[in-house]
Every structure is written in C-alpha cells, then in structure tokens.
C-alpha cells in the first residue's frame, strides 16, 4: 500500500517558468490545444538543432496515489522538427531517462525496465512537431522510482543525446 502524501511543486532556482506571450498549440497524444511555452526559450537548444523540452507537474497530481511528471516538447522554430521517442515518456518501454536526487544528493533508485535498442532508430521511432507547436506526455514516477523518504527532490532529464530533446532546467518538488 502506498503512503498517503502531500505534494507541493514550487518554483526555485531550477524550475521552469511560463511565458504567456509565447503561446503555441501543444497536444497530449494526438489532441492539440493552445498553451504557453514553459521555461526559457533557449538559444543553445536551437543552436544544437534540438527541440526544446520542459518538465512540469500536471495539476492532476493533488492528493493522488500517482506522481505524474509531464515532458512538453516544443518547436519554437519556423520549420518542422522531429525527435526520437526513445528515452521520453512518449514511449511506454523507454527505460531510464531521468535522474532524481534528494536534497542530500542521493539518487532515487530506478525500478523500471532496462531497454536495449537497435541503433539507428527506425522511422517509426520519431515524432514530428510542426513549427510553433508542441506535444506533451506524462510518466508516473511512482511506477518506476522508489521514493523511500519525505524531502525535496530534483529531477533532471538525461535522454537528450538519444531523443534530440533539449531540457535545460531541472525541476524540484517536495514529497511528504
């Protein structure tokens, strides 16, 4: 039985911020709707030729037995872009692509599967993102990580080299 928890997300030094003047159409799965780009619109991501990714927590996390983390992939450029869904929550068998640490710097154990893929990825491993749009997918952290004690945790995306998604900022949360 999972412990009942209170969940708080707060903006600290490393958390993303929303820019309401930079709106785009962002979808979850195939559904799309207008939302604001969240986080800094990084020139270094664009310079690397990568799509920008932003970590956030959906509002649906309050008082639940799951801990959803959302990855939004945004194309702020003028041309269509694509990313590999490997090492993202867009693929159900994606393996480990997050580093989660407590305030003491200890890494939270990963309980999910380890995935070995044939390289290079086939065409069906890629998702296209039209200019000025984006797409989001969620992962339930309680299903793949073992949170053993209350505290402040920092999450860093580590799948950039595989997915071609540039997530510059970490995100922090309090688990009680």
C-alpha positions as CSV (number, residue, x, y, z in Angstrom):
1,X,0.0,0.0,0.0
2,X,1.4,3.4,-1.0
3,X,1.8,6.0,1.6
4,X,-0.5,9.0,1.5
5,X,1.4,12.1,0.6
6,X,1.1,15.8,0.2
7,X,2.7,17.0,-2.9
8,X,3.9,20.6,-3.5
9,X,5.5,21.9,-6.6
10,X,7.3,25.2,-6.3
11,X,9.4,27.5,-8.4
12,X,13.0,27.6,-7.3
13,X,16.3,28.3,-9.0
14,X,16.0,25.4,-11.4
15,X,12.2,25.2,-12.1
16,X,10.6,26.2,-15.3
17,X,8.6,29.4,-15.7
18,X,5.8,30.1,-18.2
19,X,6.0,32.8,-20.8
20,X,2.4,33.8,-21.7
21,X,3.4,35.9,-24.7
22,X,4.9,32.8,-26.4
23,X,1.9,30.6,-26.9
24,X,1.7,27.6,-29.1
25,X,-0.5,24.6,-29.8
26,X,0.6,21.8,-27.6
27,X,-1.1,18.4,-27.6
28,X,-1.2,15.4,-25.3
29,X,-1.1,12.4,-27.6
30,X,-3.0,13.4,-30.8
31,X,-5.2,16.1,-29.2
32,X,-3.9,19.7,-29.5
33,X,-4.8,22.9,-27.8
34,X,-3.2,26.3,-27.2
35,X,-0.9,26.7,-24.2
36,X,2.0,28.8,-23.2
37,X,5.6,27.7,-23.8
38,X,7.1,27.0,-20.3
39,X,10.7,27.6,-19.4
40,X,13.3,29.7,-21.1
41,X,13.2,29.6,-24.9
42,X,16.9,28.6,-25.1
43,X,19.1,29.8,-27.9
44,X,21.5,27.0,-27.1
45,X,18.8,24.3,-27.7
46,X,18.1,25.9,-31.1
47,X,21.9,26.2,-31.8
48,X,22.2,22.4,-31.1
49,X,19.4,21.8,-33.7
50,X,17.3,20.2,-30.9
51,X,13.7,20.7,-29.9
52,X,13.1,22.4,-26.6
53,X,11.7,20.3,-23.7
54,X,10.1,21.4,-20.5
55,X,9.4,19.4,-17.3
56,X,6.3,20.2,-15.3
57,X,3.7,18.6,-13.0
58,X,0.1,18.4,-14.2
59,X,-2.5,19.8,-11.7
60,X,-4.0,16.3,-11.5
61,X,-1.3,15.3,-9.0
62,X,-3.0,16.7,-6.0
63,X,-4.0,14.0,-3.4
64,X,-3.4,11.0,-5.6
65,X,-1.5,7.8,-5.4
66,X,0.4,8.6,-8.5
67,X,3.1,11.3,-9.2
68,X,2.8,12.4,-12.8
69,X,5.7,14.3,-14.5
70,X,5.0,15.9,-17.8
71,X,7.5,16.4,-20.6
72,X,6.4,19.0,-23.2
73,X,8.4,19.1,-26.4
74,X,8.1,22.5,-28.2
75,X,9.2,23.5,-31.7
76,X,9.8,27.3,-31.5
77,X,11.3,27.3,-34.9
78,X,10.0,28.1,-38.3
79,X,10.5,24.6,-39.8
80,X,9.1,21.2,-38.8
81,X,11.3,19.3,-36.3
82,X,11.3,15.8,-35.0
83,X,12.6,13.8,-32.1
84,X,13.2,10.2,-31.2
85,X,10.6,9.0,-28.7
86,X,13.2,6.7,-27.1
87,X,14.2,8.0,-23.7
88,X,11.0,10.0,-23.3
89,X,7.5,9.3,-21.8
90,X,6.2,9.2,-25.4
91,X,7.2,5.5,-25.5
92,X,5.9,3.1,-22.9
93,X,9.1,0.9,-22.8
94,X,11.5,3.8,-22.8
95,X,13.9,2.9,-20.0
96,X,15.6,5.3,-17.6
97,X,15.8,8.9,-18.9
98,X,15.5,10.9,-15.6
99,X,18.0,11.5,-12.8
100,X,16.2,12.1,-9.5
101,X,18.1,13.1,-6.4
102,X,17.1,14.0,-2.8
103,X,18.5,17.1,-1.0
104,X,21.5,15.0,0.2
105,X,22.5,14.3,-3.4
106,X,21.5,10.6,-3.2
107,X,19.9,9.2,-6.3
108,X,16.4,7.7,-6.1
109,X,16.5,4.0,-7.2
110,X,15.1,3.3,-10.7
111,X,12.8,0.3,-10.6
112,X,11.7,0.3,-14.3
113,X,13.0,-1.8,-17.1
114,X,16.3,-1.5,-18.8
115,X,15.9,-1.2,-22.6
116,X,18.4,-2.1,-25.3
117,X,17.5,-0.7,-28.7
118,X,18.9,-1.4,-32.2
119,X,20.7,1.7,-33.5
120,X,19.9,3.6,-35.6
121,X,16.2,4.0,-34.8
122,X,13.6,3.2,-37.5
123,X,11.4,5.9,-38.9
124,X,8.5,4.9,-36.6
125,X,10.6,5.8,-33.6
126,X,10.4,9.5,-34.5
127,X,7.7,12.1,-33.7
128,X,7.3,15.2,-35.9
129,X,6.5,18.5,-34.4
130,X,5.2,21.3,-36.6
131,X,6.6,24.8,-36.3
132,X,5.2,26.8,-33.3
133,X,3.6,23.7,-31.8
134,X,4.4,21.1,-29.2
135,X,3.3,17.9,-27.7
136,X,3.2,16.5,-24.1
137,X,3.3,13.1,-22.4
138,X,3.3,12.1,-18.8
139,X,5.1,9.5,-16.8
140,X,4.0,8.2,-13.3
141,X,7.2,8.4,-11.3
142,X,5.8,6.1,-8.5
143,X,5.7,3.3,-11.1
144,X,9.4,3.5,-11.9
145,X,11.2,5.1,-9.0
146,X,11.4,4.2,-5.3
147,X,10.8,7.2,-3.1
148,X,11.6,6.0,0.4
149,X,11.6,9.1,2.4
150,X,10.0,12.6,2.5
151,X,12.1,15.5,1.3
152,X,12.9,17.8,-1.5
153,X,13.8,16.1,-4.8
154,X,15.4,17.4,-8.0
155,X,14.6,15.8,-11.4
156,X,16.9,16.2,-14.4
157,X,16.2,14.9,-17.9
158,X,19.1,12.8,-19.2
159,X,17.8,11.5,-22.5
160,X,18.9,14.4,-24.7
161,X,21.5,12.5,-26.8
162,X,19.1,9.8,-27.7
163,X,15.9,11.8,-28.1
164,X,17.3,15.1,-29.5
165,X,15.1,17.0,-27.0
166,X,17.0,19.7,-25.1
167,X,15.7,20.1,-21.5
168,X,18.0,22.7,-19.8
169,X,16.3,23.1,-16.5
170,X,15.7,20.7,-13.6
171,X,12.5,20.8,-11.6
172,X,12.2,20.4,-7.9
173,X,9.3,19.2,-5.7
174,X,8.6,18.3,-2.1
175,X,7.4,14.8,-1.3
176,X,5.8,14.4,2.2
